[in-house]
């Protein structure tokens, strides 16, 4: 019997998982690193044009960063994992290592480009990048083409497992569907049942089947069907929201805020007005006396900061409400479809 699992299921079973485990930053998932994760990531690098004369810099969050750097070391002449933070540091690393390939998230690449132009006053062409590989996020429209033109590089997008960060499929342009790197590793499923989607369905969730094949993992990433092949994901669904390449657990926000006296409700707004995602948590208190209390706001900031490496701005609603309300997500990017798969149409 095949088990259908979500990120929450993987987190609940973390205490019993064995082997070398890849753990998400908030420990909401823990999965075993398999040889396939390494080999398919190396294959994705080759498909992107990386060869033994290349030098690869990986600017991804963990657990993906170390995996990509290790795979790149097998394909390229050199590879380094420098992490996702610090654009000046990234520029220095690319220059010092004479990198020819950059592996980075789509928003990370766009933010790096913007800072080169507006803050550092540097020409992107001076870096001499031959390849840019994007992974870990839902890219904004025209990102691939824009980066290709600015850096005069080959830009490839790789769909990676949201659990291990290992590559599963790739595409050479925004108009292309995903090309799986191996048979059976990536499929689509119905949002509402553990089966293939209805032929008339517009939406389908991407699922992965790690070895030994006795379980199917729901990724929380959703594609819009239509046309040949597997479309790249355009949305997310479920109790986890993708922000800056990191999955943010909504139940953990609920649990943390439920321990703070006086919280009546909250709203998490996510936007991408510039190059990066911005998350703002607006909290509503049940008593007016708490609205302008700096200590209560500080308690919430500390509680949220402990949950995730993603920076979340905390705001306090100016009007109190005695009636408790459920937390809500307002994804201004249009990515997150909702927490309950059964309610998505």
LINQUI-V731980 format. One record per run of one state. SS is the DSSP state (H for helix, E for strand, L for the rest). FROM is the first residue (numbers start at 1). TO is the last residue. If there is no record, write none. Layout:
BEGIN
SS_FROM_TO, SS_FROM_TO
END
This chain:
BEGIN
L_1_2, E_3_5, L_6_6, H_7_12, L_13_13, H_14_16, L_17_20, E_21_23, L_24_29, E_30_32, L_33_34, H_35_47, L_48_54, E_55_59, L_60_63, H_64_75, L_76_77, E_78_81, L_82_86, H_87_96, L_97_100, E_101_104, L_105_105, H_106_118, L_119_123, H_124_127, L_128_130, E_131_134, L_135_142, H_143_151, L_152_153, E_154_160, L_161_166, E_167_171, L_172_177, E_178_180, L_181_185, E_186_189, L_190_202, E_203_208, L_209_214, E_215_224, L_225_229, E_230_230, L_231_234, E_235_236, L_237_239, E_240_243, L_244_245, E_246_249, H_250_258, L_259_262, E_263_271, L_272_277, E_278_285, L_286_287, H_288_290, L_291_293, H_294_305, L_306_311, E_312_316, L_317_327, E_328_331, L_332_335, E_336_336, L_337_340, H_341_343, L_344_345
END
